[in-house]
Amino acid sequence: MTIEALTTNTPENTSILQLTKFTFIIPDKPFLKYFCQTVQIPSVSTNEIEVPTPFSATYRHGEKLRYDPLTITAMMDEDLRVWQETYDWLKSLTRPTSFTEYPRQSKKEIYKPLYFDGYLTVNTNANNPNLRIKFRNCHPASIGMVNFDTKVDADSIPTADFTFRYDGFDIERL
């Protein structure tokens, strides 16, 4: 590549990403979609492998990708539905206190999935879908606290953080 090609090469789309133009859904969890306030595309890394040389150590890529957790902040509705649907999901993944709490509890429900795909859709400045990130096999890892406080005004919207683990993600240009 010549120096001229490097200096004259401009991207097709020079519009800047707007941080408010997104939606996040987990299809079986409707309240999370409606009340989602923030979501972060998680960090991805790999372990580094040191390659010794006679002069100094150099580093190369590792063998596996490491995905940081997916964290979502959601506003709380007055029925706490978004909090409860995630709590019930998390509770069903662990050792509940009775058989009725297990997700596969009757012959009618032979298979009820434990993990669901999550979809982050990033929109253009004109609010058209532009990019979709599919988080494969999401499941809740933690639910943050909801802070009740008599010192705040009535217009303050309570939120909670929800942390999800997943197997990996795929990116699709729309």
KEKOL-626714 format. One record per residue (C-alpha): residue in one letter; chain; x, y, z; residue number from 0. Coordinates in Angstrom, 2 decimals. Layout:
<A, A, <X, Y, Z>, NUM>;
...
END
This chain:
<M, A, <0.00, 0.00, 0.00>, 0>;
<T, A, <1.36, 3.40, -0.93>, 1>;
<I, A, <1.45, 6.47, 1.29>, 2>;
<E, A, <-1.02, 8.16, -1.07>, 3>;
<A, A, <-3.51, 5.29, -0.65>, 4>;
<L, A, <-3.22, 5.58, 3.14>, 5>;
<T, A, <-3.94, 9.32, 3.18>, 6>;
<T, A, <-6.83, 9.32, 0.68>, 7>;
<N, A, <-8.64, 6.26, 1.99>, 8>;
<T, A, <-11.81, 7.52, 3.74>, 9>;
<P, A, <-14.53, 5.35, 5.23>, 10>;
<E, A, <-17.90, 5.03, 3.49>, 11>;
<N, A, <-19.81, 6.02, 6.60>, 12>;
<T, A, <-18.42, 8.90, 8.64>, 13>;
<S, A, <-21.45, 9.23, 10.95>, 14>;
<I, A, <-20.60, 8.97, 14.63>, 15>;
<L, A, <-22.28, 6.35, 16.79>, 16>;
<Q, A, <-25.03, 7.68, 19.06>, 17>;
<L, A, <-25.13, 5.95, 22.43>, 18>;
<T, A, <-28.90, 6.21, 22.83>, 19>;
<K, A, <-29.78, 4.38, 19.61>, 20>;
<F, A, <-30.01, 0.75, 20.74>, 21>;
<T, A, <-32.33, -1.99, 21.94>, 22>;
<F, A, <-31.50, -5.07, 23.94>, 23>;
<I, A, <-33.79, -8.07, 24.11>, 24>;
<I, A, <-33.84, -11.56, 25.48>, 25>;
<P, A, <-36.99, -12.83, 23.74>, 26>;
<D, A, <-38.34, -14.78, 26.73>, 27>;
<K, A, <-37.72, -11.86, 29.14>, 28>;
<P, A, <-40.04, -9.04, 27.99>, 29>;
<F, A, <-39.59, -6.65, 30.91>, 30>;
<L, A, <-35.83, -6.41, 30.43>, 31>;
<K, A, <-36.34, -5.14, 26.87>, 32>;
<Y, A, <-38.74, -2.40, 27.89>, 33>;
<F, A, <-36.85, -1.12, 30.94>, 34>;
<C, A, <-33.24, -1.54, 29.70>, 35>;
<Q, A, <-31.39, 1.72, 30.29>, 36>;
<T, A, <-27.76, 0.86, 29.59>, 37>;
<V, A, <-25.86, -2.06, 28.14>, 38>;
<Q, A, <-22.16, -2.41, 27.48>, 39>;
<I, A, <-20.47, -4.41, 24.76>, 40>;
<P, A, <-18.16, -6.48, 26.96>, 41>;
<S, A, <-14.40, -6.59, 26.66>, 42>;
<V, A, <-12.84, -9.53, 24.85>, 43>;
<S, A, <-9.28, -10.66, 25.45>, 44>;
<T, A, <-6.94, -13.58, 25.15>, 45>;
<N, A, <-4.16, -14.69, 27.41>, 46>;
<E, A, <-0.75, -13.63, 26.20>, 47>;
<I, A, <2.00, -16.15, 25.71>, 48>;
<E, A, <5.55, -15.01, 26.38>, 49>;
<V, A, <8.06, -16.02, 23.74>, 50>;
<P, A, <11.58, -15.62, 25.10>, 51>;
<T, A, <14.34, -14.35, 22.85>, 52>;
<P, A, <18.01, -13.74, 23.63>, 53>;
<F, A, <17.30, -10.00, 23.80>, 54>;
<S, A, <13.85, -9.41, 25.30>, 55>;
<A, A, <10.58, -11.20, 25.81>, 56>;
<T, A, <8.01, -10.92, 23.05>, 57>;
<Y, A, <4.36, -11.81, 23.28>, 58>;
<R, A, <1.94, -13.67, 21.07>, 59>;
<H, A, <-1.78, -14.38, 21.22>, 60>;
<G, A, <-3.21, -17.12, 23.40>, 61>;
<E, A, <-5.41, -20.04, 22.48>, 62>;
<K, A, <-8.79, -18.97, 23.86>, 63>;
<L, A, <-10.95, -15.88, 23.86>, 64>;
<R, A, <-12.04, -14.60, 27.25>, 65>;
<Y, A, <-15.38, -12.76, 27.29>, 66>;
<D, A, <-16.10, -10.39, 30.14>, 67>;
<P, A, <-19.62, -10.50, 31.59>, 68>;
<L, A, <-22.49, -8.64, 29.96>, 69>;
<T, A, <-23.81, -5.94, 32.30>, 70>;
<I, A, <-27.19, -4.30, 31.84>, 71>;
<T, A, <-28.71, -1.51, 33.90>, 72>;
<A, A, <-32.49, -1.50, 33.95>, 73>;
<M, A, <-34.98, 0.96, 35.35>, 74>;
<M, A, <-37.31, -0.51, 37.93>, 75>;
<D, A, <-41.02, -0.57, 37.20>, 76>;
<E, A, <-43.26, -0.15, 40.22>, 77>;
<D, A, <-44.19, -3.85, 40.16>, 78>;
<L, A, <-40.49, -4.83, 40.10>, 79>;
<R, A, <-41.28, -7.15, 37.16>, 80>;
<V, A, <-37.90, -6.75, 35.48>, 81>;
<W, A, <-36.15, -7.59, 38.75>, 82>;
<Q, A, <-38.47, -10.52, 39.50>, 83>;
<E, A, <-38.27, -12.15, 36.06>, 84>;
<T, A, <-34.47, -12.17, 36.31>, 85>;
<Y, A, <-34.54, -13.32, 39.93>, 86>;
<D, A, <-36.88, -16.21, 39.06>, 87>;
<W, A, <-34.60, -17.17, 36.16>, 88>;
<L, A, <-31.48, -17.06, 38.36>, 89>;
<K, A, <-33.21, -19.02, 41.10>, 90>;
<S, A, <-34.29, -21.71, 38.63>, 91>;
<L, A, <-30.65, -22.24, 37.58>, 92>;
<T, A, <-29.50, -22.94, 41.13>, 93>;
<R, A, <-30.62, -25.36, 43.80>, 94>;
<P, A, <-34.09, -24.13, 44.67>, 95>;
<T, A, <-35.84, -24.93, 47.92>, 96>;
<S, A, <-38.54, -27.14, 46.36>, 97>;
<F, A, <-39.21, -29.23, 43.24>, 98>;
<T, A, <-41.81, -26.77, 41.96>, 99>;
<E, A, <-39.10, -24.15, 41.46>, 100>;
<Y, A, <-37.20, -26.22, 38.92>, 101>;
<P, A, <-37.73, -25.04, 35.34>, 102>;
<R, A, <-38.67, -28.55, 34.14>, 103>;
<Q, A, <-41.32, -29.38, 36.69>, 104>;
<S, A, <-43.98, -31.41, 34.90>, 105>;
<K, A, <-44.51, -33.73, 31.97>, 106>;
<K, A, <-46.26, -30.88, 30.15>, 107>;
<E, A, <-43.01, -28.93, 30.27>, 108>;
<I, A, <-40.65, -31.62, 29.06>, 109>;
<Y, A, <-38.15, -29.07, 27.86>, 110>;
<K, A, <-37.99, -25.52, 29.11>, 111>;
<P, A, <-34.69, -23.88, 28.18>, 112>;
<L, A, <-32.34, -22.62, 30.86>, 113>;
<Y, A, <-30.32, -20.32, 28.60>, 114>;
<F, A, <-31.52, -17.78, 26.05>, 115>;
<D, A, <-29.82, -15.75, 23.34>, 116>;
<G, A, <-29.68, -12.00, 23.91>, 117>;
<Y, A, <-29.68, -9.47, 21.07>, 118>;
<L, A, <-28.16, -6.00, 21.14>, 119>;
<T, A, <-29.31, -4.03, 18.10>, 120>;
<V, A, <-27.38, -0.83, 17.42>, 121>;
<N, A, <-29.23, 1.68, 15.27>, 122>;
<T, A, <-28.04, 4.36, 12.88>, 123>;
<N, A, <-28.52, 8.07, 13.58>, 124>;
<A, A, <-31.81, 7.77, 11.65>, 125>;
<N, A, <-32.83, 5.01, 14.11>, 126>;
<N, A, <-32.61, 2.19, 11.54>, 127>;
<P, A, <-31.13, -1.16, 12.64>, 128>;
<N, A, <-27.46, -1.21, 11.64>, 129>;
<L, A, <-25.68, -3.90, 13.63>, 130>;
<R, A, <-26.86, -6.83, 15.74>, 131>;
<I, A, <-24.77, -8.60, 18.36>, 132>;
<K, A, <-26.12, -12.01, 19.38>, 133>;
<F, A, <-24.98, -13.17, 22.81>, 134>;
<R, A, <-25.24, -16.96, 22.76>, 135>;
<N, A, <-26.70, -18.87, 25.72>, 136>;
<C, A, <-27.12, -16.02, 28.20>, 137>;
<H, A, <-27.89, -16.71, 31.82>, 138>;
<P, A, <-27.92, -14.39, 34.83>, 139>;
<A, A, <-24.89, -14.45, 37.10>, 140>;
<S, A, <-25.93, -11.70, 39.50>, 141>;
<I, A, <-28.65, -9.18, 40.17>, 142>;
<G, A, <-27.74, -5.84, 41.69>, 143>;
<M, A, <-29.53, -4.21, 44.55>, 144>;
<V, A, <-32.48, -1.85, 44.31>, 145>;
<N, A, <-31.83, 1.09, 46.59>, 146>;
<F, A, <-34.88, 2.56, 48.35>, 147>;
<D, A, <-34.13, 5.98, 49.83>, 148>;
<T, A, <-36.43, 8.51, 51.48>, 149>;
<K, A, <-33.93, 11.33, 50.83>, 150>;
<V, A, <-34.30, 11.31, 47.02>, 151>;
<D, A, <-37.04, 13.13, 45.14>, 152>;
<A, A, <-39.98, 11.32, 43.55>, 153>;
<D, A, <-38.61, 11.89, 40.03>, 154>;
<S, A, <-35.51, 9.75, 40.67>, 155>;
<I, A, <-35.79, 6.48, 38.79>, 156>;
<P, A, <-34.39, 3.48, 40.64>, 157>;
<T, A, <-32.20, 1.10, 38.66>, 158>;
<A, A, <-30.47, -2.23, 39.19>, 159>;
<D, A, <-27.55, -3.88, 37.44>, 160>;
<F, A, <-27.95, -7.33, 35.93>, 161>;
<T, A, <-24.85, -9.35, 35.06>, 162>;
<F, A, <-25.07, -12.14, 32.50>, 163>;
<R, A, <-22.64, -14.79, 31.38>, 164>;
<Y, A, <-22.78, -16.18, 27.84>, 165>;
<D, A, <-20.82, -18.51, 25.59>, 166>;
<G, A, <-19.69, -15.93, 23.05>, 167>;
<F, A, <-21.16, -13.45, 20.63>, 168>;
<D, A, <-21.66, -13.06, 16.89>, 169>;
<I, A, <-21.85, -9.77, 15.03>, 170>;
<E, A, <-24.19, -9.28, 12.08>, 171>;
<R, A, <-24.32, -6.19, 9.85>, 172>;
<L, A, <-27.94, -5.43, 8.93>, 173>;
END
